[in-house]
Amino acid sequence: MSTMTTLSENPKAPSASETTPAEATGLINFIPAKTGRALALGGGVLTIASCFLAWTWTTRFPGDLTVYGYPGGLQLQVLVTGLLTTLLALSSYGVKGTGWLNPAGSDGALKLAALANFAIAWFTIGAISIELGGPINLEPGGAVVAIASLAALLGAFALPFERPKLLPMDPEDGTWDQVKHGLRDGWATFKACIAGGPARRLPAMNSAVEILIITAILALALGVFTYGVGTEYDEQFLGFLITTGFGFAALSKSGLIAQATQLTGKHQNLSIAGAFTAAALFPFTQTDDQYATLGVYILIFATVALGLNIVVGLAGLLDLGYVAFLGVGAYAAALVSGAPTSPFGVHFPFWATVLVGAAASLVFGVLIGAPTLRLRGDYLAIVTLGFGEIFRIAVNNTDGTSGPDITNGSNGIASIPNLNMFGFDFGAEHSIAGFTIGRFANYFFLMLLITAVVVLVFRRSGNSRIGRAWVAIREDETAALAMGINGFRVKLIAFALGASLAGLAGTVQAHVTYTVTPEQYLFAGPIPPNSAFLLAAVVLGGMGTMSGPLVGASLLFLIPNKLQFMGEFQLLAFGVALILLMRFRPEGMIANRRNQLEFHENDESPAALAKAGA
């Protein structure tokens, strides 16, 4: 019976630092590496050229791909991936002035860029063929981009890769054993391509240059977000997901994402101020209130997710009923907003409404946390899940029939009036510098201000003594208690603070939606915010980070809204995407260094782990 030899048992096996001729090949070994680079470069250049040709003869396909001379619709996305593939191919050749594109020095970035180029090009060709009735409807430009993107992909995957440590194949193994070795090697190669490239220390730069680079990064982020929100048809948004997903993976593998993170971390205050400035410019990029509506809901969802990040990301408390605190704040604000359906019949000014909403959520956070926070893990999660359901059932029953007349039951509190602060009516249109700002844009700016307050609270508390106690509780509660930390008090502060921040966002949500009903605060549902999506936003974006939940919440609100055309398959596609992302980037999209090393500790030395934990 054949046996498997290990590296330590086989004296002739190569060491980890050596590269054998068998390892100096890519996934496609019938194309020489030199030819592969030429194919990748030529395919990228031809892809760019094809974007200026017509891809179809009729305007029935959205985006009008019939024009020669300039790209439109999905051609713009193919142009972006073609440019990325070409530039990374030039960097792979060592062309002067292109080294900054691939600071990690890995051909994996070129592979992923070529894969992105191929995926979006062939997705467009497939969409044209399906919608118009076959590939016969393609013009020469469509055929050119199909061949060019395939050539670039084959060339890129013919390049050598640095293979992770693997057991050598025993020559006495049978055919099936060799097949298993091949599958194992291919899977390890794919994971090596997806994983982010090693970060290199930034070269010394002038502060003014660094500020300009940060400005360019924020402008690019604003442009990508605005493009994604403003996609006009379904195929364009699906193409946007393909382009940004593979493009982010390619930039991460090249090391550019790591360097951008280092740069923004070096100028953190400036980066935060610039991010809010870029966000404030978003309503001015829209011609109507349609997409500003998405913007204000994304800010509400993101602010609540950041509050949950204190509870889950910093303190390590699994809260499955957090959306109930958003509901408490919204109902408290609605009851004192002067709405005609409110049984209280009072109309507080907004500053008082904010205090009432935050205070009500704070009180409920303490009342729920005091008897339950002595539990840990799954038991705490079950209790918080029960609280979320109790809140929804309670407001549903306080309708004057099953209970006291407070919330109007399933009808909720309707006709909540628009805010009017210092003579500024949030429900009316206003002109600013020649731009017309509508109702949702007004609330977008108000919510942006509240988000800034929540970011400030999160940052200051996370860097404080209590914040370090939260992290200690999260990492090992028993050890933290042994070191003298009052675990119950520390966890109760986290629970109460997170609840009050959710209530703060709920006060704005009540006025934005006009109506507050129990169905808005479910544990799970197709459209956020709900507890399941809030928790997913924290994990997806990056637990314990400041910007991670903001990014994760933006994606988790935008994508389901844009995928509604998929009907019953919407959640299936969304779930598959989450599974893939968590499989290949379990630390989240924007993870702190400590979490990243914990999830990839096999790739790092013990010294690096110790340095990250210090």
C-alpha positions in Angstrom: 0.0 0.0 0.0 1.4 3.4 -1.0 2.4 5.8 1.7 2.7 9.6 1.9 6.1 11.0 2.8 6.4 14.2 4.8 9.0 16.9 4.4 10.8 15.8 7.4 10.9 12.2 6.4 12.1 12.8 2.8 15.7 14.0 2.9 15.6 14.8 -0.8 12.5 17.0 -0.5 13.2 20.7 -1.2 13.2 23.1 1.7 10.5 25.8 2.1 12.8 28.5 0.6 13.7 26.5 -2.5 11.8 26.6 -5.8 11.9 23.5 -7.9 11.2 23.5 -11.7 7.8 21.9 -11.0 6.9 24.8 -8.8 8.0 27.4 -11.3 4.8 26.9 -13.4 1.3 28.2 -13.1 -2.0 26.5 -13.3 -1.6 26.4 -17.0 1.7 24.7 -17.6 1.6 24.2 -21.4 2.2 28.0 -22.0 5.7 29.2 -21.1 5.9 32.0 -18.5 7.4 34.5 -21.0 4.6 33.8 -23.5 2.1 34.1 -20.7 3.2 37.6 -19.8 2.9 38.6 -23.5 -0.6 37.1 -23.7 -1.7 38.9 -20.5 -0.3 42.3 -21.8 -1.7 41.8 -25.3 -5.0 40.7 -24.0 -5.3 43.7 -21.8 -4.4 46.1 -24.6 -6.9 44.5 -27.0 -9.6 44.6 -24.3 -9.1 48.3 -24.0 -9.3 48.8 -27.7 -12.5 46.7 -28.0 -14.3 49.0 -25.6 -14.2 51.7 -28.3 -15.9 49.4 -30.8 -19.6 48.4 -31.1 -20.5 45.2 -29.3 -24.0 44.8 -30.7 -26.1 46.2 -33.5 -29.3 47.3 -31.6 -30.0 49.6 -28.8 -32.4 47.1 -27.2 -29.7 46.0 -24.9 -29.4 48.7 -22.1 -26.4 50.9 -22.1 -26.3 51.4 -26.0 -23.3 49.3 -27.0 -23.7 50.2 -30.7 -21.5 53.3 -30.7 -18.0 53.4 -32.1 -15.5 55.8 -30.5 -16.5 55.8 -26.8 -17.5 53.1 -24.3 -20.9 53.0 -22.7 -22.8 50.9 -20.2 -21.0 47.7 -19.2 -18.1 48.6 -21.6 -17.0 51.1 -19.0 -16.5 48.3 -16.4 -14.6 46.1 -19.0 -12.4 49.1 -19.7 -11.5 49.5 -16.1 -10.6 45.8 -15.7 -8.7 45.9 -19.0 -6.7 48.9 -17.8 -5.9 47.2 -14.5 -4.8 44.0 -16.3 -2.6 46.0 -18.7 -0.9 48.1 -15.9 -0.2 45.0 -13.7 1.2 43.2 -16.8 3.5 46.1 -17.4 4.5 46.1 -13.7 5.2 42.4 -14.1 7.5 43.2 -17.0 9.4 45.6 -14.7 8.5 48.7 -16.8 9.8 51.8 -15.1 7.2 53.8 -13.3 4.8 50.9 -12.8 6.3 49.3 -9.7 4.0 51.2 -7.3 1.1 49.3 -8.8 2.3 46.0 -7.3 4.3 46.8 -4.1 3.9 43.1 -3.0 5.7 41.9 -6.1 3.3 39.1 -6.7 1.9 37.8 -10.0 -1.3 36.8 -8.1 -2.6 40.4 -8.6 -2.2 40.0 -12.3 -4.1 36.7 -12.2 -7.0 38.2 -10.3 -7.1 41.3 -12.6 -7.2 39.1 -15.6 -9.9 37.0 -14.0 -11.9 40.1 -13.3 -11.5 41.2 -16.9 -12.6 37.8 -18.2 -15.6 37.6 -15.8 -17.1 41.0 -16.7 -16.4 40.7 -20.4 -18.0 37.2 -20.7 -20.8 38.2 -18.4 -21.6 41.1 -20.8 -21.4 38.8 -23.8 -23.7 36.3 -22.1 -26.2 39.0 -21.1 -26.3 40.3 -24.7 -26.7 36.8 -26.1 -29.5 35.9 -23.7 -31.4 39.1 -23.9 -31.2 39.6 -27.7 -31.5 35.9 -28.7 -28.1 34.5 -29.3 -24.4 35.4 -30.0 -25.4 36.3 -33.6 -26.3 39.7 -32.3 -22.7 40.5 -31.4 -20.7 43.0 -33.5 -17.0 42.6 -34.1 -16.1 44.4 -30.9 -17.9 41.7 -28.9 -15.9 39.0 -30.5 -12.6 40.9 -30.0 -13.2 41.4 -26.3 -14.2 37.7 -25.8 -10.9 36.5 -27.4 -8.8 39.2 -25.8 -10.1 38.6 -22.3 -9.7 34.8 -22.6 -6.1 35.3 -23.9 -5.3 37.5 -21.0 -6.7 35.0 -18.5 -4.7 32.1 -20.0 -1.5 34.1 -20.1 -1.9 35.3 -16.5 -2.5 31.8 -15.1 0.5 30.5 -17.0 2.7 32.6 -14.8 4.5 31.0 -11.9 3.2 31.3 -8.4 4.7 30.9 -4.9 3.1 27.7 -3.7 2.4 27.3 0.1 4.2 24.4 1.9 2.8 21.1 0.7 3.7 17.5 1.2 5.6 16.1 -1.8 3.9 13.5 -4.0 5.0 9.9 -3.5 6.0 8.5 -6.9 4.5 5.2 -5.8 1.0 6.7 -5.3 -1.7 5.5 -7.6 -3.6 7.5 -10.2 -6.4 8.5 -7.8 -3.8 9.6 -5.2 -2.1 11.8 -7.8 -5.5 13.3 -8.7 -6.1 14.1 -5.1 -2.6 15.8 -4.9 -3.5 17.8 -8.0 -6.8 19.0 -6.6 -5.1 19.9 -3.3 -2.4 21.8 -5.1 -4.9 23.7 -7.3 -7.0 24.6 -4.3 -4.0 25.9 -2.4 -3.0 27.9 -5.4 -6.4 29.5 -5.7 -6.4 30.4 -2.0 -2.9 31.9 -2.4 -4.2 34.1 -5.3 -7.2 35.3 -3.2 -5.3 36.1 0.0 -4.0 39.6 0.3 -0.4 40.3 -0.5 2.2 41.1 2.2 2.3 44.7 3.2 5.5 46.6 2.7 6.5 49.6 4.7 5.6 52.8 2.9 8.5 54.7 1.4 9.3 58.1 2.9 7.0 60.8 1.3 6.3 64.4 1.8 3.3 65.1 4.0 1.7 67.1 1.2 2.1 64.2 -1.2 0.5 61.8 1.3 -2.4 64.2 1.8 -2.9 64.3 -2.0 -2.9 60.5 -2.2 -5.5 60.2 0.6 -7.6 62.8 -1.2 -7.4 60.7 -4.4 -8.3 57.5 -2.5 -11.4 59.2 -1.0 -12.4 60.7 -4.4 -12.1 57.2 -5.9 -14.2 55.7 -3.1 -16.9 58.4 -3.6 -16.9 57.7 -7.4 -17.2 54.0 -7.0 -20.0 54.3 -4.4 -21.9 56.9 -6.5 -21.6 54.7 -9.6 -22.9 51.6 -7.7 -25.8 53.5 -6.2 -26.7 55.0 -9.5 -26.6 51.9 -11.7 -29.6 52.2 -14.0 -30.3 48.5 -14.9 -29.9 45.1 -13.4 -27.1 43.9 -15.7 -25.0 47.0 -14.9 -25.3 46.4 -11.1 -24.4 42.7 -11.4 -21.4 43.7 -13.5 -20.5 46.3 -10.9 -20.4 43.6 -8.2 -18.2 41.4 -10.4 -15.8 44.3 -11.2 -15.5 45.6 -7.7 -15.2 42.2 -6.1 -12.4 40.8 -8.3 -10.9 44.3 -8.5 -10.7 44.6 -4.7 -9.1 41.2 -4.5 -6.5 42.1 -7.2 -5.6 45.4 -5.4 -5.4 43.6 -2.1 -3.1 40.9 -3.5 -0.9 43.6 -5.1 -0.4 45.3 -1.7 -2.1 48.6 -2.6 -4.9 48.1 -0.1 -2.4 47.4 2.7 -0.4 50.5 1.8 -3.6 52.7 1.6 -4.6 51.4 5.0 -1.1 52.3 6.4 -1.4 55.8 4.9 -4.8 56.5 6.2 -3.9 55.1 9.6 -0.9 57.5 9.7 -3.2 60.5 9.1 -6.2 59.1 10.8 -7.8 62.4 11.8 -7.4 63.8 8.3 -8.7 60.6 6.8 -11.8 60.7 8.9 -12.5 64.4 8.1 -11.9 63.7 4.5 -14.3 60.7 4.5 -17.1 62.8 6.0 -16.4 65.6 3.5 -16.6 63.1 0.6 -19.8 61.7 2.0 -21.3 65.2 2.3 -20.6 65.6 -1.4 -22.7 62.6 -2.3 -26.1 64.4 -2.6 -24.6 66.9 -4.9 -23.7 64.1 -7.4 -27.4 63.1 -7.7 -29.9 64.8 -10.0 -33.0 63.8 -7.9 -33.9 62.4 -4.5 -34.1 58.8 -5.7 -30.6 57.8 -4.7 -30.3 60.2 -1.8 -33.0 58.0 -0.3 -30.7 55.1 -0.4 -28.0 57.3 1.1 -29.9 58.3 4.2 -31.1 54.7 4.9 -27.5 53.4 4.5 -26.3 56.0 7.0 -29.0 54.9 9.5 -28.1 51.3 9.0 -24.4 52.0 9.2 -24.7 54.1 12.4 -26.7 51.3 14.2 -24.1 48.8 13.0 -21.3 50.9 14.5 -23.2 50.9 17.8 -23.5 47.1 17.7 -19.8 47.0 17.0 -19.2 48.2 20.5 -21.2 45.3 21.9 -20.0 42.6 19.6 -16.7 43.8 18.2 -15.1 45.4 21.3 -16.8 43.7 24.2 -17.4 40.3 22.5 -21.1 40.1 23.5 -23.3 38.3 20.9 -26.4 40.4 20.7 -29.2 39.0 18.4 -31.9 41.4 19.4 -30.0 44.7 18.8 -32.6 46.1 16.3 -35.0 46.4 19.2 -33.0 49.3 20.6 -33.4 51.0 17.2 -37.1 50.5 17.6 -37.2 51.8 21.1 -35.6 55.1 20.0 -37.8 55.3 16.9 -41.0 54.7 18.9 -39.9 57.2 21.7 -39.3 59.9 19.1 -42.5 59.2 17.3 -44.6 59.4 20.5 -43.3 63.0 21.3 -43.0 64.2 17.7 -46.5 65.7 17.5 -47.8 63.0 15.2 -51.7 63.0 15.2 -51.7 59.2 15.9 -49.6 59.6 19.0 -51.7 59.2 22.2 -49.5 61.6 24.1 -50.3 64.7 22.0 -47.0 66.4 22.6 -44.5 68.0 20.2 -41.0 68.2 21.4 -38.2 70.1 19.5 -35.8 67.8 17.8 -33.0 68.2 20.4 -35.4 67.1 23.1 -36.6 64.2 20.8 -33.0 63.0 20.4 -32.5 63.0 24.1 -35.8 61.1 24.7 -35.0 58.5 22.1 -31.4 57.9 23.3 -32.4 57.9 27.0 -35.3 55.4 26.3 -32.9 53.0 24.6 -30.3 53.5 27.3 -32.9 52.6 30.0 -34.0 49.6 28.1 -30.4 48.6 27.6 -29.7 48.7 31.3 -33.0 46.9 32.2 -32.3 44.1 29.8 -28.5 43.9 30.5 -28.6 44.0 34.3 -30.2 40.6 34.7 -28.7 38.9 31.7 -25.1 40.0 31.3 -23.9 37.4 33.8 -24.6 34.9 31.1 -22.0 34.1 28.4 -21.8 32.9 24.8 -24.8 31.1 23.4 -26.9 31.7 26.5 -26.6 35.5 26.2 -27.3 35.3 22.5 -30.6 33.4 23.2 -31.7 35.9 25.8 -31.0 38.9 23.6 -32.9 37.1 20.7 -35.8 36.7 23.1 -35.7 40.4 24.0 -35.9 41.4 20.3 -39.0 39.3 19.8 -40.6 40.5 23.1 -40.2 44.1 22.0 -41.9 43.5 18.7 -44.8 41.5 20.3 -45.2 44.1 23.0 -45.5 47.1 20.6 -47.9 45.0 18.5 -50.1 44.3 21.5 -50.2 47.8 23.1 -53.1 48.8 20.8 -55.8 49.5 23.4 -57.3 46.0 23.0 -54.7 43.5 24.0 -53.0 46.1 26.3 -52.8 49.8 27.0 -53.2 52.2 24.0 -49.7 53.4 23.4 -48.3 52.3 20.1 -51.5 51.7 18.0 -50.5 48.0 17.6 -49.8 46.8 14.1 -50.9 50.1 12.6 -48.0 51.9 14.3 -47.6 55.6 14.7 -48.2 57.3 11.3 -48.0 60.8 9.9 -44.9 61.7 11.8 -44.2 65.4 10.8 -41.0 66.5 9.1 -38.4 68.2 11.3 -38.1 72.0 11.4 -35.0 73.2 13.1 -34.2 76.9 13.4 -36.6 77.7 10.6 -35.1 75.0 8.3 -37.8 72.6 7.0 -36.3 69.2 6.3 -39.4 68.3 4.2 -38.9 71.1 1.7 -36.5 71.5 -1.2 -33.6 74.0 -0.8 -31.0 75.4 -3.2 -27.4 75.3 -2.2 -24.8 76.8 -4.6 -27.1 76.2 -7.5 -27.9 72.6 -6.5 -31.5 71.6 -5.5 -31.4 69.6 -2.3 -34.6 67.6 -1.6 -36.1 66.0 1.5 -34.0 62.9 1.7 -30.8 64.9 1.0 -31.7 67.1 4.0 -32.1 64.1 6.2 -28.9 62.7 4.7 -26.9 65.7 6.1 -28.6 65.4 9.5 -27.8 61.7 9.7 -24.3 62.3 8.6 -23.9 64.7 11.6 -25.2 62.0 13.9 -22.9 59.4 12.3 -20.0 61.7 13.1 -21.1 61.9 16.7 -21.3 58.1 16.9 -17.9 57.7 15.2 -16.4 60.1 17.8 -18.0 58.2 20.7 -16.7 54.8 19.3 -13.2 56.1 18.7 -12.8 57.8 22.1 -14.4 54.9 24.0 -12.4 52.3 22.1 -9.1 54.0 22.9 -10.0 54.7 26.5 -9.4 52.6 29.7 -12.9 51.1 29.4 -12.3 50.3 25.8 -9.2 48.2 26.7 -11.3 46.5 29.4 -13.8 45.6 26.7 -11.1 44.0 24.5 -9.8 42.1 27.5 -13.3 40.7 28.2 -13.6 39.8 24.6 -10.3 38.0 24.4 -10.6 36.0 27.7 -13.2 37.0 30.3 -11.8 34.7 32.9 -8.3 36.1 32.6 -9.7 39.7 32.7 -11.6 39.0 35.9 -8.5 37.5 37.4 -6.7 40.8 36.6 -9.2 42.8 38.6 -11.6 44.0 35.8 -15.2 44.2 37.0 -16.6 42.2 34.1 -20.3 42.8 34.8 -20.0 46.5 35.1 -17.8 46.7 32.0 -20.2 44.7 29.9 -23.2 46.7 31.2 -21.6 49.9 30.1 -21.0 48.5 26.6 -24.5 47.2 26.4 -26.0 50.6 27.5 -23.8 52.7 25.3 -24.5 50.6 22.2 -28.3 50.7 23.0 -28.2 54.5 23.3 -26.4 55.0 20.0 -29.0 52.8 18.3 -31.7 54.9 19.8 -30.0 58.0 18.6 -30.3 56.7 15.0 -33.9 55.6 15.6 -35.0 59.2 16.3 -34.0 60.2 12.7 -35.4 57.0 11.2 -38.8 57.8 12.6 -39.0 61.1 10.8 -37.5 59.8 7.6 -40.0 56.9 7.2 -43.0 58.9 8.4 -44.4 55.8 10.0 -43.1 53.4 12.8 -44.5 49.9 12.8 -43.5 46.6 14.5 -42.7 44.9 11.2 -39.7 47.2 10.8 -37.8 45.5 13.7 -37.6 41.8 12.9 -34.8 39.5 13.7 -34.4 38.5 10.1 -36.0 39.6 6.8 -35.2 40.3 3.2 -34.5 44.0 3.7 -32.4 45.5 6.5 -32.2 46.9 9.1 -32.8 43.8 11.2 -30.7 42.0 13.8 -29.4 39.4 11.5 -28.2 41.9 8.9 -26.8 44.2 11.5 -24.6 41.4 12.9 -23.6 40.4 9.4 -22.6 44.0 8.7 -20.2 44.0 11.7 -18.7 40.6 10.9 -18.5 41.3 7.1 -16.9 44.8 7.6 -14.5 43.8 10.3 -15.2 43.4 14.0 -13.6 46.0 16.3 -12.7 48.4 13.6 -14.3 51.9 13.1 -14.7 51.9 9.3 -15.4 48.2 8.9 -19.1 48.2 10.0 -19.7 51.4 8.0 -18.5 49.7 4.8 -20.2 46.4 5.7 -23.5 48.1 6.4 -23.4 50.1 3.2 -22.9 46.9 1.1 -25.5 44.9 3.0 -28.1 47.6 2.5 -27.3 48.5 -1.1 -27.0 44.9 -2.5 -30.4 43.6 -1.4 -32.1 46.7 -2.7 -30.4 46.3 -6.0 -31.0 42.6 -6.3 -34.8 42.7 -5.8 -35.3 41.8 -9.5 -34.0 38.3 -8.6 -37.2 37.6 -6.6 -37.0 34.5 -4.5 -33.4 33.8 -5.6 -32.2 37.1 -4.1 -31.3 35.8 -0.6 -29.8 32.6 -2.2 -27.4 34.7 -4.3 -26.7 37.0 -1.4 -26.0 34.1 1.0 -23.6 32.5 -1.5 -21.7 35.8 -1.8 -21.4 36.0 2.0 -20.2 32.4 2.3 -17.5 33.0 -0.3 -16.4 36.3 1.3 -16.2 34.7 4.8 -14.3 31.7 3.4 -11.6 33.7 1.7 -11.5 36.8 4.0 -12.9 35.7 7.4 -11.3 38.7 9.2 -13.7 41.1 7.3 -13.2 43.6 4.5 -11.4 46.1 6.8 -9.8 44.1 9.6 -7.4 45.3 12.3 -4.0 43.7 12.2 -4.6 41.6 15.3 -7.7 39.9 13.9 -6.0 39.4 10.5 -3.1 37.6 12.1 -5.4 35.4 14.2 -7.3 34.2 11.1 -4.0 33.7 9.1 -1.7 32.7 11.9 -0.2 29.9 9.8 1.2 32.6 7.4 2.8 34.7 10.1 5.6 34.2 12.5 5.1 34.1 16.3 7.0 37.4 16.5 4.5 39.1 14.3 1.6 37.8 16.3 3.2 39.0 19.5 3.9 42.4 18.0 0.2 42.7 16.9 -1.0 41.8 20.3 1.2 44.3 22.1 
